[in-house]
Amino acid sequence: MDLFEYSRQKNAKKTMPLAMRVRPQNIDEFVGQEHILGKGKVLRRAIEADRLTSLILYGPPGTGKTTIAYIIAHTTKSHFERMNAVTSGVSDVKKVIKEAGDRLGMYNKKTIVFIDEIHRFNKAQQDALLPAVEDGTIVLIGATTENPYFEVNSALISRSLVVELKKLTDNDIIKIVENAINDDQKGLGTANIKIDNDAINYLAHVADGDARVAINALELAYLTTMPDADDVIRIDKETIADSAQHKILKYDKKGDNHYDIISAFIKSMRGSDPDAALYWLARMIDAGEDPKFVARRIMICASEDVGNADPQAIMVATAASLAVERIGMPEGRIILAQAVIYVACAPKSNAVIMGIDSAGADVKEKNSGEVPTHLKDAHYDGAGKLGHGIGYKYAHDFPHHYVKQQYLPEGFEGKKYYVPTDQGYEAKIKNWLEFLKSGH
């Protein structure tokens, strides 16, 4: 018996968690995700018309992925099967597909297969689904918290509509909580509950966009609060804080959110916003990210985004990395913060990465040039007979320790890879190079 069959049994509802009992049964009851379920939006139209194609629902926990599948189960005339990627194997997939084929052939009835946590399906399991999706034997609905473009078979992706769900807003959470409190059929409407506005607002804050967290905390507060002398269950902010314990920051070190936060961290340093960079650093530290990983990203940023605009940046970042390894956490957070602030506040130049990438592109795409004869190694017997090293000018023998001669291979003469900017110390480098090459 799956979740959807179970949820339809009235007697069982009394023992269900509140979050399950108040789960919306139709689109009109659904709160949030207006960008995909608002009036006239394609997914809403497809559900209402019962004309679904395969789709992948992707988004953070508690944003409505399973609820949308639940609504489809109540709405569709197709047979509905639910599978869990953690407990289902290839044999289970093949069994469902065979039954779907029989159902389609004998009764002309389609089968919708909902797979929760589809990112946990391995390649063999996903490959087993593909032919049935491709020939229309099943309509696949996959739910995942991970970016499907990283975790799901590209062939399945190409045959599915990928729908991204957003983190619910505080107003969405407040509305969901109020609906649960006021619903006298499935929720707590028959209980004599009084809850402060401050408590509801705080609950929305600690839920951080996750409706399940909010409803679970509300239910725990309700179950653990005794009625007062007037037989009223009064729930205040302190009760909610005790029930919710603390705000849960969503950060899976192996998941998509990990890469999003790292991306925001790096872009904040690159964008010279030390406050934002410190915030994302704090998020990673609080989630238990490996400080050595963070230190590596700071070093990369110091070279890629600061470069020679401030050559000290890479030294500060490297020193911070070594210091964190020796000191450890939690004190290491101070060292990381110092390096982050320095790199974020430093003048910026991407001339270094632009230079090496440009040179790398020429190496890959153009014919490799011969080393100029005068630059070839002349330290072995017989080199002179080959002409190696003849005509080489020793830079230190000339004014300013510079002499003009060909260093690039033939065909690359005059090529510019490093183009210094006017930022910070790099402006001095630019002026110096211009001075040398001007013939002074």
Solvent accessible surface area in square Angstrom, and as a share of the most:
residue,aa,sasa,rsa
1,M,165,0.74
2,D,34,0.17
3,L,28,0.14
4,F,3,0.01
5,E,87,0.39
6,Y,86,0.33
7,S,3,0.02
8,R,113,0.41
9,Q,80,0.36
10,K,164,0.69
11,N,130,0.67
12,A,17,0.13
13,K,52,0.22
14,K,171,0.73
15,T,110,0.64
16,M,8,0.03
17,P,75,0.47
18,L,0,0.00
19,A,25,0.20
20,M,43,0.19
21,R,47,0.17
22,V,26,0.15
23,R,30,0.11
24,P,26,0.16
25,Q,53,0.23
26,N,63,0.32
27,I,15,0.08
28,D,113,0.58
29,E,74,0.33
30,F,26,0.11
31,V,19,0.11
32,G,9,0.09
33,Q,11,0.05
34,E,120,0.54
35,H,79,0.35
36,I,20,0.10
37,L,7,0.03
38,G,6,0.06
39,K,165,0.70
40,G,48,0.46
41,K,89,0.38
42,V,87,0.50
43,L,2,0.01
44,R,18,0.07
45,R,132,0.48
46,A,23,0.18
47,I,3,0.02
48,E,104,0.46
49,A,59,0.46
50,D,36,0.18
51,R,185,0.68
52,L,15,0.07
53,T,93,0.54
54,S,10,0.06
55,L,2,0.01
56,I,0,0.00
57,L,0,0.00
58,Y,27,0.10
59,G,3,0.03
60,P,40,0.25
61,P,51,0.32
62,G,8,0.08
63,T,3,0.01
64,G,13,0.13
65,K,18,0.08
66,T,18,0.11
67,T,15,0.09
68,I,1,0.00
69,A,0,0.00
70,Y,6,0.02
71,I,2,0.01
72,I,1,0.01
73,A,8,0.06
74,H,63,0.28
75,T,56,0.33
76,T,19,0.11
77,K,174,0.74
78,S,14,0.09
79,H,58,0.26
80,F,26,0.11
81,E,39,0.17
82,R,62,0.23
83,M,13,0.06
84,N,37,0.19
85,A,6,0.04
86,V,92,0.53
87,T,114,0.66
88,S,15,0.10
89,G,26,0.25
90,V,48,0.28
91,S,85,0.55
92,D,59,0.31
93,V,1,0.00
94,K,123,0.52
95,K,123,0.52
96,V,17,0.10
97,I,33,0.17
98,K,138,0.59
99,E,59,0.26
100,A,0,0.00
101,G,31,0.30
102,D,58,0.30
103,R,40,0.15
104,L,58,0.29
105,G,69,0.66
106,M,132,0.59
107,Y,155,0.59
108,N,128,0.66
109,K,85,0.36
110,K,87,0.37
111,T,1,0.01
112,I,4,0.02
113,V,1,0.00
114,F,0,0.00
115,I,0,0.00
116,D,24,0.13
117,E,51,0.23
118,I,0,0.00
119,H,33,0.15
120,R,138,0.50
121,F,5,0.02
122,N,87,0.45
123,K,151,0.64
124,A,59,0.46
125,Q,17,0.07
126,Q,6,0.03
127,D,53,0.27
128,A,21,0.16
129,L,1,0.01
130,L,34,0.17
131,P,80,0.50
132,A,4,0.03
133,V,14,0.08
134,E,99,0.45
135,D,103,0.53
136,G,40,0.38
137,T,20,0.12
138,I,3,0.02
139,V,18,0.11
140,L,0,0.00
141,I,0,0.00
142,G,0,0.00
143,A,1,0.00
144,T,2,0.01
145,T,50,0.29
146,E,18,0.08
147,N,28,0.14
148,P,0,0.00
149,Y,141,0.54
150,F,133,0.55
151,E,70,0.31
152,V,11,0.06
153,N,32,0.16
154,S,90,0.58
155,A,27,0.21
156,L,0,0.00
157,I,20,0.10
158,S,85,0.55
159,R,96,0.35
160,S,18,0.12
161,L,74,0.37
162,V,37,0.21
163,V,9,0.05
164,E,78,0.35
165,L,1,0.01
166,K,105,0.45
167,K,105,0.44
168,L,8,0.04
169,T,79,0.46
170,D,73,0.38
171,N,116,0.59
172,D,28,0.15
173,I,0,0.00
174,I,37,0.19
175,K,113,0.48
176,I,30,0.15
177,V,0,0.00
178,E,70,0.31
179,N,72,0.37
180,A,2,0.01
181,I,19,0.10
182,N,110,0.56
183,D,38,0.20
184,D,82,0.42
185,Q,157,0.70
186,K,38,0.16
187,G,14,0.13
188,L,8,0.04
189,G,29,0.28
190,T,117,0.68
191,A,26,0.20
192,N,74,0.38
193,I,18,0.09
194,K,113,0.48
195,I,31,0.16
196,D,72,0.37
197,N,115,0.59
198,D,95,0.49
199,A,0,0.00
200,I,12,0.06
201,N,78,0.40
202,Y,53,0.20
203,L,0,0.00
204,A,1,0.01
205,H,90,0.40
206,V,4,0.02
207,A,1,0.01
208,D,20,0.11
209,G,2,0.02
210,D,7,0.04
211,A,18,0.14
212,R,113,0.41
213,V,37,0.22
214,A,0,0.00
215,I,5,0.02
216,N,68,0.35
217,A,6,0.05
218,L,0,0.00
219,E,28,0.13
220,L,84,0.42
221,A,0,0.00
222,Y,53,0.20
223,L,121,0.60
224,T,92,0.53
225,T,27,0.15
226,M,162,0.72
227,P,59,0.37
228,D,53,0.28
229,A,111,0.86
230,D,101,0.52
231,D,95,0.49
232,V,13,0.08
233,I,20,0.10
234,R,127,0.46
235,I,1,0.01
236,D,54,0.28
237,K,88,0.37
238,E,122,0.55
239,T,33,0.19
240,I,0,0.00
241,A,33,0.25
242,D,98,0.51
243,S,15,0.10
244,A,17,0.13
245,Q,127,0.57
246,H,124,0.55
247,K,68,0.29
248,I,88,0.45
249,L,45,0.23
250,K,36,0.15
251,Y,26,0.10
252,D,72,0.38
253,K,100,0.42
254,K,183,0.78
255,G,2,0.02
256,D,13,0.07
257,N,54,0.28
258,H,12,0.05
259,Y,119,0.45
260,D,77,0.40
261,I,5,0.03
262,I,13,0.07
263,S,38,0.24
264,A,27,0.21
265,F,0,0.00
266,I,24,0.12
267,K,120,0.51
268,S,15,0.09
269,M,0,0.00
270,R,95,0.35
271,G,53,0.51
272,S,57,0.37
273,D,60,0.31
274,P,35,0.22
275,D,109,0.57
276,A,30,0.24
277,A,0,0.00
278,L,57,0.28
279,Y,109,0.41
280,W,62,0.22
281,L,4,0.02
282,A,55,0.43
283,R,37,0.14
284,M,0,0.00
285,I,47,0.24
286,D,103,0.53
287,A,32,0.25
288,G,43,0.41
289,E,16,0.07
290,D,58,0.30
291,P,31,0.20
292,K,97,0.41
293,F,41,0.17
294,V,1,0.01
295,A,2,0.01
296,R,117,0.43
297,R,67,0.25
298,I,2,0.01
299,M,45,0.20
300,I,78,0.39
301,C,1,0.01
302,A,1,0.01
303,S,46,0.30
304,E,49,0.22
305,D,9,0.05
306,V,0,0.00
307,G,9,0.09
308,N,49,0.25
309,A,2,0.01
310,D,24,0.12
311,P,48,0.30
312,Q,92,0.41
313,A,0,0.00
314,I,67,0.34
315,M,116,0.52
316,V,32,0.19
317,A,1,0.01
318,T,53,0.31
319,A,58,0.45
320,A,7,0.06
321,S,13,0.08
322,L,97,0.48
323,A,29,0.23
324,V,3,0.02
325,E,109,0.49
326,R,205,0.75
327,I,97,0.49
328,G,26,0.25
329,M,72,0.32
330,P,83,0.52
331,E,90,0.41
332,G,0,0.00
333,R,108,0.39
334,I,103,0.52
335,I,32,0.16
336,L,1,0.00
337,A,23,0.18
338,Q,123,0.55
339,A,0,0.00
340,V,0,0.00
341,I,71,0.36
342,Y,75,0.29
343,V,0,0.00
344,A,0,0.00
345,C,82,0.49
346,A,6,0.05
347,P,46,0.29
348,K,36,0.15
349,S,6,0.04
350,N,74,0.38
351,A,6,0.05
352,V,51,0.29
353,I,54,0.27
354,M,115,0.51
355,G,8,0.08
356,I,115,0.59
357,D,86,0.45
358,S,42,0.27
359,A,25,0.19
360,G,23,0.22
361,A,38,0.30
362,D,14,0.07
363,V,118,0.68
364,K,170,0.72
365,E,139,0.62
366,K,99,0.42
367,N,141,0.72
368,S,110,0.71
369,G,30,0.29
370,E,118,0.53
371,V,80,0.46
372,P,18,0.11
373,T,69,0.40
374,H,36,0.16
375,L,55,0.27
376,K,52,0.22
377,D,82,0.43
378,A,53,0.41
379,H,175,0.78
380,Y,101,0.38
381,D,146,0.76
382,G,34,0.33
383,A,1,0.01
384,G,49,0.47
385,K,190,0.80
386,L,116,0.58
387,G,18,0.17
388,H,35,0.16
389,G,20,0.19
390,I,116,0.59
391,G,55,0.53
392,Y,101,0.38
393,K,88,0.37
394,Y,118,0.45
395,A,27,0.21
396,H,109,0.49
397,D,106,0.55
398,F,73,0.31
399,P,93,0.58
400,H,86,0.39
401,H,116,0.52
402,Y,51,0.19
403,V,18,0.10
404,K,164,0.70
405,Q,32,0.14
406,Q,67,0.30
407,Y,112,0.42
408,L,58,0.29
409,P,31,0.20
410,E,138,0.62
411,G,68,0.66
412,F,31,0.13
413,E,95,0.43
414,G,68,0.66
415,K,77,0.33
416,K,129,0.55
417,Y,45,0.17
418,Y,70,0.27
419,V,99,0.57
420,P,18,0.11
421,T,42,0.24
422,D,103,0.54
423,Q,81,0.36
424,G,40,0.39
425,Y,108,0.41
426,E,0,0.00
427,A,26,0.20
428,K,133,0.56
429,I,38,0.19
430,K,57,0.24
431,N,93,0.48
432,W,119,0.42
433,L,55,0.28
434,E,93,0.42
435,F,78,0.33
436,L,15,0.08
437,K,121,0.51
438,S,83,0.54
439,G,57,0.54
440,H,104,0.47
